[in-house]
Amino acid sequence: MKTVCEAIRTGALDTAADLLRCEYPFAPDQVIKRTYGPQEAIRIFIRDGFIDRYTGERLVFPPVLRVISMALPIDFPYHPNWKTDVTHRAYWELSATVDHLIPVTHGGADDDSNWVTTSMARNSAKMNWTLEQLGWTLHPPGDFHIWDGLVGWFLDYVQVHPEFLANGSMRNWFKAARVEIGLRTRAL
């Protein structure tokens, strides 16, 4: 970069561009549409025991945080785009999300075999890097019977307080959780 900066300083922009293309070429990652929704996400969360596979920390079922925000909007604020200046940081630290263990841009599959549970903060930090590139390790999954990410609490609470299901996203998560929990119950 030093030689690129020197070329720019002297007004040799063509030389700077040539150096940059040679020393540090720009290769944008391909944008690929992801194929998972609430049903697939909760299946992965349960499989991983609501454990952040990159840190080993316990995570929370995403709509649980929304219920808290709806009940306590001043103390636990939320923004639909998770703007950091108006959304409680717990959303980034505790909300379970799905990440591609091997980034799709590196040839990773967009299916259960390559999906892991992590927090939004870790997902954002990882971006399109591999664990090896970051020096991270993959933690073992947790046990859903030990930590359920408060899914049970969510299902019980919204059955008593159905007004929370007026929100379409909450309703989708509720349906997905009921289906997945029902499948697990029948399998026992």
Helices and strands as residue ranges (DSSP letters): H 2-9, H 13-23, H 38-47, H 62-71, H 90-94, E 96-100, G 104-106, G 112-114, E 115-119, H 120-126, H 131-134, H 151-160, G 162-166, H 168-187
